[in-house]
């Protein structure tokens, strides 16, 4: 099953909520070709990933992850989830003209394997660009197929995004270009959290009279707006309050509108949350930045978390984390999974990363 929230070659941009407009430069992209996806974040850390079919007792994914630094080595990551009893030991990889073992370890009901062996990854990349159609991942009696259809395109795409094509570091189209001629990776943004203890939850969340008349709520479900138990509020500073207003409720997603006001409920306005804009979107207002899914603010960490599920299992969709810096919510992490095939959120590739200081 493919998640509906992400399209082919989706370009994601961030816009400052204070400036009121999105800037056009894409910071990260998602690539989708046949049975493989590619994701690069704002530092050009890129992931090429394939997932096993979601039609059996066992599930798996295989990913090649590489940082954007010209000298960065690629890493192979594999996970196998199964209802069957999986023995400890190495994972065996088999495809036409290729056999390899990768050491695995138990972790929370799954077998995880990682390798930076350059010979192994180079051989796997060659298999991905060969006529082989399937890679079999086996351990004990468990065997899970990974399609290689789209692997060549995904690996070439991340090479292109990182400026590696024609270089000695490329995965698919190597050339003589040295590392010294490759572009440097963008720096990881660093954000400073608001002073510890400056935010506190307000209970009960008693909305100002003017709040429910705000234009940001005009398309909300009236019954949901009156769900008192879903309302929340936090004091972010001496004269600043954050309001979470329940707007619409689906089978597994609660959409809430986030507003801020002064301590008396005046000067109501959308919360300063950066916009996630799709340049090819025909209706940018369909997903306004002040509306988040399954969201909650933690005053201890100063982080606003949101989790939009593409299906009830929560194995696809997007995870967003924003850090309150005392002025605006800064983007800290955006993870995505456009394929619904049993992969837990911890393994989702990042579209955006920042570091809290």
N, C-alpha and C positions, 0 to 999 in steps of 0.2 A: 504494500500500500504506500502510495506517495502522499506526503503531507501537502495540503493545498496552499499553505501560506508561502511557499517558496517556488518561484518559477525558474525557468532556464536562464542561466547566466545572469542571475539577479545581482544588481549592483546596489550596495547599501551605503548610504551617506549619513553623516551626522550633521545636524544643524544646531546652532546655538539657540536655545529657547529665548535668550534675552535679545538677540539681534533680530528675531522674528522671521528669519529666512534661512533656507538651506543653502549651503555652499555646494557647488556642483561636483567637486573632485571626489571620485569614488575612493573609499578607504578600504574596501574589502569586497570580495566577490564570491559567488557560489556558481559552480560549474556542474552540469548534469549531462552525462553522455551514456546512454544505454544503461548498463548495470553499475556504473561507477559515478561517484560524485567527487568534486574537488572544492575545497574551501581554503581561501587565504584571508588572513586577518590584516589589521592595519600595520603590523610590523613585517608583513610578508612571510609570516609563518604559514606554511601551506600543508594541506593534508589531501592525499588522494586515497579514497576509501571505497571498498566494496563490501556489501552485506550479503550473507547467505539468505536464501528464500525463507520467508516467514510461514512455512507450511509443514513443520515437523516438530519433534520434541527437542531438537537441538538447533541452536542458532549460533552464528559466528560473524565476526567482521575481520577484515584485514585492511590495514592502513599503512601508508608510507608518509611519514611526517618529517618536515624539514624546516628549520628556521631560515629566516631571510638573509642572514649573514653570508657573504660569499663563500667563506671557508666552512660553513656548517655542514656536517655530515647528515645524511638521511637516516631515519630510524624506522625499522619495521615494527609494527604493533599488531598483535593478533589476540583475539579473545574468543573463547568457546563457552557458551552457556548451554547446559543440558539438564533435562529432568532425569537422565540416566546417571548411574554411578560412574563418574570419570576417575580413572586411576591417576596417581601422580606420575609425572614423567614428561618427556619431550613431546611436542607436537610434530607430527610428520606432515610435510607438504609434498604433494605429488601432482605433477602435470606432465603433459607430453614433453619428454626430453629434460625433465627436471625432477629432482628428489632432494629433500633437505630436511634436517631435524632442527627444531628451535626449542631451547629449554623453556619449560613452562612452570608456573607456580599457582597454587590455589590462592584465591582472594575473593572472599564473600560469595561463595557458590559458583565461581567461574574460574576457568583456566586462563591465565594471562601470560603472554610471551612477548619479549622485546629483544631486538638485536640491532646492533650498529655494524655488524660484520659487512664490510664493503663488498666482498666477493659474493655473499649471499644476496644482498640487495641488488647488485648489478645483474646477477643471474636471474633474479625474480623480475627485474625490469625487462630483461631480454625475453622472458617467457610472456610477459604482458604484451609485448609487441610482436610476438610470433603468431603462428596459426593455431596455437593451443586455445581451447575455448573454456576449459574449466580447470580450476585448481582445487584439489581435494585436501582438506585439513582433517587429520585423523589422530585419535588418541584412544587406546583401548578398542572398545567396540563402537565408539562414536566416530562417525565420519560425516563431514559437512562440506557441501560443494560451494565454491566461490566462483562466480562467473568472471571470466576475463574479458568479456565483451565490453569495450569502452575503456579498458585499462590503458592502452596506448595513448588515447586521447587525453585522459585525465593526467597521466604522467607528463605528457608533453605540455599540457596546459600549465601545470605548476612550474615546470622549467621556464616557460615563457613569462609567467607572472614574476618570477624571481630574476629574470634577465640572464638565465643560464644557457639558453639555446646557443649552440655553437661553441660552448666553453668546455673545458676539461672536467667540469663538475656536473654537466648535464646528465640526466637519467636516460634520455632517449635519443637525442640528436647531438652527440658529442662533437666537439671541434677543437681547434688549437687555441682558442682564446683563453688567456690565463686569468687566474682569480683577480689579479691586480686591475684588470679592465672591467670587472663586474661592478654594478652599482651597489653602494652600501645599503643596508636595510634601514628602514625608518626606525627611529627610537621609540621605545615603549613609553607612553605618556605616564607621568607621575602626578597624582592628585593628593592634596593634603586634606584630610578629614576635618570637619568642624571640631571645635574643642570638646573633649570627652565630658559628658555630663550636661552638655548644653541642650540636649533634646530629651523629652520625656513624653510618654503617652498620657493622653487626657481621657479619663473615664468618668462618666459615660460621655460619648461623643454627641454633644448637643449642638445641632447645626444652627448657624445664624439664620434668621428669618429670610434673608435675601438669598441664601445659598441655593435653594431649590428652584429659584427663578432664573438662574444663570443660563445663558444661551448654550453653554457646553453640555447641558443636560437635556436639551430639547428633544433628542431622539431616544432618550432612555425609557425603559419600561416603568410606568408609573407605580406599579405594585412593587417593583424592585427598589425604587427610590425610597419607599416607605419601610423597607426591611431594616428595622433599627439594629438588629443584631449584626448586620453586615457593615454598619457604619464604623468609622474609626477616625481618630484625630490625634495629632502629636504637636507639642510645642517645640518648634525648632530654634527659637531664640526669644529674647525678651518681648518682642512685638511681632512675632511671626508664627502662624499656626498652619499646619498641613492637614487637609481634610481628604479622607477617602470616601467617595460617594458610590454606593452600589448602583450600577446602571443597567446591565442586562445579565441574565443567567442562562447558560446553555446546559447541556448534559454534563459537562465537566469543566467548563470555563466560566468564571465570574469576571465580567468586565467592570472595572471601577474607574471613575473619573477622579483625578487628583487636582485639588485646588489649594490655594494658599490665601490667607487673609491676615489682617493685623489682629492683635489680641482681643479686639472688640467685635470681630466679625466683619469689619469694613475692608475696603480696598480688595475685594475678592477678585481673583484672577487665576488663570491656569498655573499649575505648579511649573517651575522652571526645569523641565525635563527635556533633554535633547531629542530631536525628532529622528526617527528612523525612516528615511525617505527612499522610495524606489524611483529613480529617474524615469523609468518607463511606465510608472503608475498613471492610470487615467483619472484616478480619483484620490489625490493625496489626503483629502479630508476623511477618507474611510478609516484611517488608522491614526488619529491625532496623537501627538506625543503625550498629552495629559491623560490618555486612556490606557490603562495597563490591565493585563489579564492575570488573575490569581495572584494579586500583588499585595505586599505587606512591607511596612517600614520597620526596621529594627533600630531603636534609638541607642542601643549599646554599641553597635558597629557603625551606625550612621549609613546603613545600606538599605536601599529600596530594591526589593527582589520581586521579579515577575516571572511567571512560568505559563506560557501559552501552549496548551496541549493540542496536538493535531488529532489525537484519539485518546480514549479514556485510560489506556495503559500508561500513558505518559512516556512512550518510547520514541516520540518524534514531536517536533514543534520548535520552540525557541525559549531560551532562558536569558533573562536580562538582569543585570545588577548595576545599580547607580549609586554613587557615593555622594552624600551631602557634604559640601565643603564650606557651609555657612552662607553661601550665596546662591549656588545652583546645584542640581544633581548632575554629577559628572559620570560619563559612561565608564564603567569599570570592567564589565565583561558581557559579551553577547555570544552565546553558544547556539548552534543550530543543528537540527537533524531533519532533513527533508524526506527521509525514507523511514516508514513505519515497519521496522523489522526486529523489534525486541532489543535494541541497543539502549543501555541505561544512560542517563544524562551525563554521568561522569566521563563518558567516552566521546561525547559530542565535540566536534571541532569548533574552534572559536572563530567568529567573524570580527570580534573586536576585543582587545585587551588593554587594560590600564593597570597601574599599580598604586595601591593606597599607601600613603606615607603618614 
